[in-house]
Amino acid sequence: MNVFSREKILWYLIEIIVFLSCVITIIIYYITFETTITTGSCCPPVSRRQNSIPVHYVTGTHYEVGYSVGRTFGSMIKEYIRLYEPLQSEFLPMYAQPEGRQIYEESLKSTQKFFPQYVIELQGVADGAGVPFHELFLMALDDTLPKNLNASSKDKGPVGCTSLMINQQNAQLLGHTEDAMSETVNNYYIVAAHVVPDESELGGVFPAREEKFEALAYAGHLPGYASGHNHYGLVFSINTIFVSKPLKGKIPREFITRAVLATRADLVDILDVLTNEGVGTADGFNMNFAFLHVPKESRVFHTVEVTPKADSDRSEVYLADFGMGSNSIHTNRLLHLKYPELNEAAYGSSLARESRYKQITANKTAANLQDMLDVLGNRDDDPWPIFSDKSDARVSTINLGVFDLNKKTWTLWTNDPIDSPPVLQLPLTFTDLIGPTRSDIGINRIEVIETIYPDK
C-alpha cells in the first residue's frame, strides 16, 4: 500500500513538473511575441509616408454620400480630429465661450441658408464616423474664430500648396502639391461620387444639382477644398490665402469650393458660385482651373483670387487668364487683389517657392510633364521647399497630383515624383464611375429633372 502510494505520488509530481514546464514555455513565448510586436523586430518598419491613396466610390443623396464616407473612413477621421492641434488647442476652447459659440452659429446659419445640401452632407460624414458635427464644422471655419475673438493663435508654419499651370503646344497640365500640417500625412482620401439629391436637400439659395465628381478630401472635411474634377469637364485646384481678418457670419470657404464641384464647365457659373452673392466667403482662397471638353488650340487656363469683402454681402473676385504659350504659378499669397494678409510662415514660404520656380525656369520654359515634376518635386530650399518631406517638418507635402488635359488623366504621387513613381492614375472621363447621370436616361426623364433642378 505504502509502495503504491509512493509510486502514485511520484507520478503526480512528474505530471505537475510537465504541466509547469508547459506553462513556463507558453509564458516565455507570449513575452517574446509581445516584445517582437512592440519593437517591430519581426517585420520591417512601416514608412511614415504610406504609398496608399484610398478612393471611395459612392452613389446616393448628399446625406448618404457623406454617411458612406464617414463610415468608411471613421477611424481615420477620429484619429485626425484627435491629432489636429488647432482644433484641440484653439477652436474647441473658443467654441465653449459664448462669443465663440455665437460666431459659430452665425456662420452655420448663413451656410444652411445658402448650401443646406452640403451642411447635410457634412452631417452625414459626422454621423457615419461617429463624431460630433460641430468639430467638423469648426475645422471648416478654420481661423474665423480666433481672428474674430482677437485671440492670439499659433503660426501654423508654412501651410499651403503650389499650383502650376502649363499651357504649351505639346502639354496642357495643371499640377498641384497638397501641403498641410504633418498630422494630415496619410489622413486623406479621394471621393468619387455620384450625388442625386432628394427633396429634403433642396431649398437653398444655391439649388441642389445632380453631381458626379472625383476630388481629394482631408479626413473629416468636404471634398473640393484641394483638387478635383467633375463630369462637366471642370478640372481645378485650390490654394489657401491666409487673410488677417476672416469675416464672421459669412460662409466657410470649404462650402463654396464644395459647390464648385457642382458647377458646369462655364465661367459664368463658376464665378457666380465664387462671388456668392447674398453672403460671401469668410476667408480667402485661390482657384486654378481649365476645361476638358474644349479644343486644345483654344484651351485657356484660369486663376481666380477670392477674398472676403468688408461691408458687402458678396466675395471679392479677380480672374486672370492664360492662353496657349503661357504658364502660371500660384501659391498662398495674393498676386492681384488687395486684402490684408497674415505675415506668417505661409507668406514667406510662398515667396520662396515662387522664387525657386523663377530660378528653375529662368532659361527654360516648362513645357512638358518632366518639367512640371522638376518644379513641383524640388526640395532645394530649406526650410521652405516646394516639396516638403522631411520627417521633422511641421508642414508636409502630403500629395502631388497632375491633371493632363490632353491625355485626360489625373496622376497622383504620395512621395517626391523626382525619385518615386506615381501611386494612382484616374481617368478624367469617368470610365471608372460608370453610373449614368439622369440626363443620360431619356428625354422624358430629362424634362422631369429640369423641373426639379432648375438652372440658376
C-alpha positions in Angstrom: 0.0 0.0 0.0 2.8 2.4 1.0 4.8 1.4 -2.1 1.8 2.1 -4.3 1.3 5.4 -2.7 4.8 6.5 -3.1 4.7 5.5 -6.8 1.4 7.4 -7.2 2.8 10.4 -5.5 5.9 10.3 -7.8 3.7 10.0 -10.8 1.7 13.1 -9.7 4.9 15.0 -9.2 6.1 14.2 -12.7 2.7 15.4 -14.1 3.0 18.6 -12.2 6.5 19.2 -13.4 5.5 18.6 -17.0 2.5 20.9 -16.6 4.6 23.6 -15.1 7.1 23.3 -17.9 4.4 23.8 -20.5 3.1 26.8 -18.6 6.6 28.3 -18.4 7.1 27.7 -22.2 3.8 29.4 -23.0 4.7 32.4 -20.8 8.1 32.7 -22.4 6.6 32.5 -25.9 4.0 35.1 -25.0 6.5 37.5 -23.6 8.8 37.0 -26.7 5.8 37.6 -29.0 4.7 40.8 -27.3 8.3 42.1 -27.3 8.5 41.4 -31.0 5.3 43.2 -31.8 6.3 46.2 -29.6 9.7 46.6 -31.1 8.7 45.7 -34.6 11.6 43.3 -34.9 9.5 40.7 -36.7 8.7 43.0 -39.6 10.2 46.0 -41.4 9.0 49.3 -40.0 6.1 51.0 -41.8 7.1 54.1 -43.7 5.9 57.4 -42.3 4.5 58.1 -45.8 2.4 55.1 -47.0 2.1 54.5 -50.7 -1.6 54.5 -50.4 -4.4 56.7 -51.7 -7.8 55.4 -50.8 -10.5 56.0 -53.4 -14.1 55.8 -52.2 -16.8 55.2 -54.9 -20.3 56.1 -53.7 -23.7 56.9 -55.1 -26.6 58.4 -53.2 -28.1 61.6 -51.7 -25.9 64.2 -50.1 -26.5 62.6 -46.7 -25.9 59.1 -48.0 -22.7 60.1 -49.7 -21.4 61.8 -46.5 -22.5 58.9 -44.3 -20.8 56.4 -46.5 -17.5 58.4 -46.4 -17.7 58.8 -42.7 -18.5 55.2 -42.1 -15.7 54.0 -44.4 -13.0 56.4 -43.0 -14.3 56.7 -39.5 -11.1 55.6 -37.7 -9.0 57.9 -39.9 -11.3 60.8 -39.2 -11.3 60.2 -35.4 -7.5 60.0 -35.4 -7.2 63.2 -37.4 -9.5 65.0 -35.1 -7.5 63.8 -32.1 -4.2 64.9 -33.6 -5.3 68.2 -35.2 -3.7 70.7 -32.9 -5.6 73.9 -33.9 -8.9 72.2 -33.2 -7.9 70.8 -29.9 -5.9 73.7 -28.5 -7.8 76.7 -30.1 -11.1 76.0 -31.8 -12.8 73.8 -29.3 -11.9 76.0 -26.2 -13.1 79.1 -28.1 -16.3 77.3 -29.2 -17.0 76.7 -25.5 -17.1 80.5 -24.9 -20.4 82.4 -25.5 -18.7 84.8 -28.0 -17.2 81.9 -29.9 -20.4 79.9 -30.0 -22.2 82.9 -31.4 -19.7 83.3 -34.3 -20.1 79.5 -34.9 -23.9 79.8 -35.0 -23.9 82.8 -37.3 -21.7 81.1 -39.8 -23.7 77.9 -39.7 -26.9 79.8 -40.2 -25.5 81.6 -43.3 -24.2 78.3 -44.7 -27.5 76.4 -44.1 -29.4 79.2 -45.9 -27.1 79.1 -49.0 -25.9 75.5 -49.1 -28.2 73.3 -47.0 -27.3 70.2 -49.1 -23.6 70.5 -48.1 -24.4 71.0 -44.4 -26.4 67.8 -44.6 -23.5 66.1 -46.4 -21.1 67.1 -43.6 -23.7 65.9 -41.1 -23.6 62.6 -42.9 -19.8 62.4 -42.5 -20.1 63.1 -38.8 -22.9 60.5 -38.3 -21.1 57.9 -40.3 -17.8 58.4 -38.5 -19.5 58.8 -35.1 -18.0 62.2 -34.3 -19.7 65.5 -33.3 -20.8 67.7 -36.2 -19.5 70.8 -34.5 -16.0 69.5 -34.6 -16.1 69.1 -38.3 -17.7 72.5 -38.9 -15.1 74.1 -36.6 -12.3 72.7 -38.8 -14.1 74.2 -41.9 -14.4 77.5 -40.1 -10.6 77.4 -39.6 -9.2 80.8 -38.3 -12.6 82.6 -38.3 -13.0 82.0 -34.5 -9.5 83.1 -33.3 -9.2 86.1 -35.6 -12.7 87.4 -34.7 -12.1 86.8 -31.0 -8.8 88.7 -31.3 -7.2 85.7 -29.7 -3.5 85.1 -30.3 -3.1 81.9 -32.4 0.0 80.0 -33.2 1.7 80.3 -36.6 0.8 77.0 -38.2 4.0 77.1 -40.2 4.4 77.2 -44.0 1.0 75.7 -44.6 -0.2 75.9 -48.2 0.0 74.5 -51.6 1.6 75.2 -55.0 -0.3 75.1 -58.3 1.5 75.2 -61.6 -0.3 75.6 -65.0 1.5 74.7 -68.2 -0.3 75.6 -71.4 2.1 74.8 -74.2 1.7 73.2 -77.6 2.8 69.7 -76.5 1.5 69.7 -73.0 -1.5 71.2 -71.1 -1.1 70.4 -67.5 -2.4 71.5 -64.1 -0.2 70.3 -61.3 -0.8 70.8 -57.6 1.1 70.0 -54.4 -1.1 69.5 -51.3 0.8 70.9 -48.3 -0.7 70.7 -44.8 0.2 70.2 -41.2 2.1 66.9 -40.7 -0.8 65.2 -38.9 -2.5 65.2 -42.3 0.1 62.8 -43.8 -1.9 59.6 -44.8 -5.1 61.2 -43.5 -6.8 62.0 -46.7 -8.7 60.2 -49.5 -10.4 60.7 -52.8 -14.2 60.8 -53.0 -15.6 59.5 -56.3 -19.3 60.4 -56.0 -22.5 60.4 -58.0 -24.9 62.6 -55.9 -28.6 62.6 -56.6 -30.2 65.0 -54.1 -33.6 64.1 -52.5 -36.4 66.6 -51.7 -35.1 67.2 -48.2 -31.9 68.6 -49.6 -33.5 71.2 -51.8 -34.4 74.8 -51.0 -31.0 76.5 -50.7 -30.1 79.7 -52.5 -27.7 77.6 -54.5 -30.0 74.9 -55.9 -29.1 71.3 -55.3 -28.0 69.6 -58.5 -27.2 66.1 -59.6 -23.4 65.8 -59.4 -20.7 63.5 -60.5 -17.1 64.2 -59.4 -13.8 62.9 -58.1 -12.0 65.1 -55.5 -9.4 64.8 -52.8 -10.6 65.4 -49.3 -8.9 65.8 -46.0 -10.2 63.4 -43.3 -13.5 64.9 -41.9 -13.6 67.7 -44.5 -15.9 68.1 -47.5 -14.3 67.3 -50.9 -13.4 70.2 -53.1 -11.1 72.2 -50.9 -8.0 70.7 -52.5 -8.2 69.5 -56.1 -10.7 67.6 -58.3 -12.8 67.4 -61.4 -16.4 66.8 -62.5 -18.3 65.2 -65.3 -18.9 68.6 -67.0 -15.1 68.7 -67.7 -14.0 71.2 -65.0 -10.5 70.5 -63.6 -9.3 72.6 -60.7 -7.0 73.1 -57.7 -7.4 75.3 -54.6 -4.8 77.2 -52.6 -5.5 78.8 -49.2 -4.9 82.5 -48.9 -4.2 83.5 -45.2 -6.0 86.7 -44.7 -5.6 88.5 -41.4 -9.3 89.2 -40.8 -11.8 86.4 -41.8 -15.3 87.8 -41.6 -17.8 86.3 -39.1 -21.3 85.5 -40.3 -20.0 84.5 -43.7 -19.7 81.1 -45.4 -16.6 79.0 -44.7 -14.6 78.7 -48.0 -14.8 74.9 -47.8 -18.5 75.0 -48.6 -18.0 77.4 -51.5 -15.4 75.1 -53.1 -17.6 72.1 -52.4 -20.2 73.9 -54.6 -17.6 74.3 -57.3 -17.8 70.5 -57.8 -21.4 71.0 -58.9 -20.7 73.8 -61.5 -20.8 73.4 -65.2 -17.6 74.0 -67.3 -18.7 77.6 -67.7 -17.0 80.8 -66.5 -20.3 82.5 -65.6 -21.5 79.6 -63.5 -18.1 79.2 -61.6 -17.7 83.0 -61.0 -21.3 83.1 -59.7 -20.5 80.4 -57.1 -17.3 82.1 -56.1 -18.8 85.5 -55.8 -21.5 84.0 -53.6 -23.9 87.0 -54.0 -26.0 87.3 -50.8 -23.4 86.3 -48.2 -19.8 86.0 -49.4 -16.8 84.0 -48.3 -15.5 84.2 -44.7 -11.9 83.6 -45.7 -9.5 83.8 -48.7 -8.5 81.3 -51.3 -7.3 80.9 -54.9 -8.8 78.6 -57.6 -6.9 77.4 -60.7 -8.8 75.6 -63.4 -9.4 74.7 -67.0 -12.0 72.9 -69.1 -11.5 69.4 -70.5 -14.1 69.5 -73.3 -12.7 72.3 -75.5 -10.3 72.1 -78.4 -6.7 72.1 -77.5 -5.8 75.1 -79.6 -8.4 77.3 -77.8 -7.9 76.0 -74.3 -7.4 78.7 -71.7 -6.3 78.2 -68.1 -7.7 80.5 -65.4 -6.8 81.6 -61.9 -9.2 83.3 -59.6 -8.4 85.0 -56.3 -11.3 85.2 -53.8 -11.3 87.2 -50.6 -13.9 88.4 -48.1 -15.4 91.8 -48.9 -16.0 94.0 -45.9 -19.4 95.8 -45.6 -20.7 93.7 -48.5 -22.8 90.6 -49.0 -20.6 89.0 -51.6 -17.0 87.9 -52.1 -14.3 89.9 -53.9 -13.2 88.0 -57.0 -10.4 88.6 -59.5 -10.0 86.5 -62.7 -6.8 86.1 -64.8 -6.5 84.0 -68.0 -3.5 82.2 -69.5 -3.8 81.2 -73.2 -1.7 78.9 -75.3 2.1 79.5 -74.8 1.6 80.8 -71.2 2.4 79.2 -67.9 1.5 80.4 -64.4 2.2 79.5 -60.8 0.1 80.4 -57.7 1.0 79.7 -54.1 -0.6 81.1 -50.9 -0.5 84.8 -51.3 -2.4 87.3 -53.3 -1.0 88.4 -56.6 -3.8 90.6 -57.7 -6.4 91.5 -55.0 -5.6 93.8 -52.1 -6.7 92.4 -48.8 -4.7 92.3 -45.5 -2.8 89.0 -45.2 -1.1 87.4 -42.3 2.7 88.0 -42.2 3.4 84.4 -41.1 5.5 81.5 -42.4 3.0 80.6 -45.1 3.6 84.0 -46.8 7.4 83.7 -46.5 7.1 80.2 -47.9 5.1 81.4 -50.8 7.7 83.9 -51.7 10.4 81.2 -51.5 8.5 78.8 -53.7 7.8 81.4 -56.3 11.5 82.5 -56.3 12.6 78.9 -56.8 10.2 78.4 -59.7 11.6 81.5 -61.4 15.2 80.2 -61.0 14.3 76.8 -62.4 12.6 78.3 -65.4 14.9 81.3 -66.0 16.5 79.7 -69.0 13.9 77.1 -69.9 10.2 77.4 -70.3 8.4 74.5 -68.5 6.8 72.7 -71.5 6.1 69.0 -70.5 5.4 66.7 -67.6 9.0 66.2 -66.6 9.5 70.0 -66.4 6.4 70.2 -64.1 7.7 67.4 -61.9 11.1 69.1 -61.7 9.4 72.2 -60.3 6.8 70.6 -58.0 9.2 68.0 -56.7 12.0 70.5 -55.9 13.4 70.2 -52.4 16.3 72.7 -52.6 15.1 75.5 -50.3 15.3 74.9 -46.5 13.1 75.4 -44.6 10.6 76.2 -47.3 11.0 73.8 -50.3 8.3 73.4 -52.9 8.1 69.7 -52.0 8.4 69.3 -48.2 9.0 65.7 -47.0 11.4 65.9 -44.0 10.2 63.7 -41.2 10.5 66.5 -38.6 8.9 69.2 -40.8 5.8 70.9 -39.2 4.3 71.1 -42.7 4.5 68.3 -45.2 3.6 67.9 -48.9 1.1 65.0 -48.5 0.2 64.6 -52.1 1.1 65.7 -55.6 -1.4 65.5 -58.4 -1.1 66.3 -62.1 -4.1 66.7 -64.4 -3.2 66.1 -68.1 -5.9 67.6 -70.1 -4.7 66.1 -73.4 -4.3 62.6 -72.1 -7.4 63.0 -69.9 -5.7 61.6 -66.8 -5.2 62.6 -63.1 -1.9 61.1 -61.8 -1.1 61.2 -58.1 2.0 60.7 -56.0 2.5 60.3 -52.2 6.2 60.8 -52.4 8.5 63.2 -54.3 8.0 62.5 -58.0 11.6 63.1 -58.8 12.6 59.8 -57.3 9.3 58.0 -56.8 6.7 56.6 -59.2 3.1 57.6 -59.0 0.6 55.6 -56.9 -2.6 56.2 -58.8 -3.9 57.4 -62.1 -7.6 58.1 -62.6 -9.3 58.8 -66.0 -10.9 62.3 -66.3 -13.6 60.7 -68.5 -15.4 58.9 -65.6 -14.9 55.4 -67.1 -14.3 54.3 -63.5 -17.6 55.8 -62.2 -20.0 54.3 -64.7 -23.4 55.0 -63.2 -25.3 57.2 -65.7 -26.5 60.7 -64.8 -30.2 61.3 -65.0 -29.7 63.2 -68.2 -28.3 60.0 -69.8 -31.5 58.0 -69.1 -34.0 59.5 -71.6 -35.7 62.6 -72.9 -38.8 62.2 -70.6 -36.6 61.9 -67.6 -34.6 64.9 -68.6 -37.8 67.0 -68.6 -38.6 65.9 -65.1 -35.1 66.6 -63.8 -35.0 70.1 -65.4 -38.2 70.8 -63.5 -36.9 69.6 -60.1 -33.4 71.1 -60.5 -33.9 74.4 -62.5 -30.9 76.3 -63.7 -29.9 79.3 -61.7 
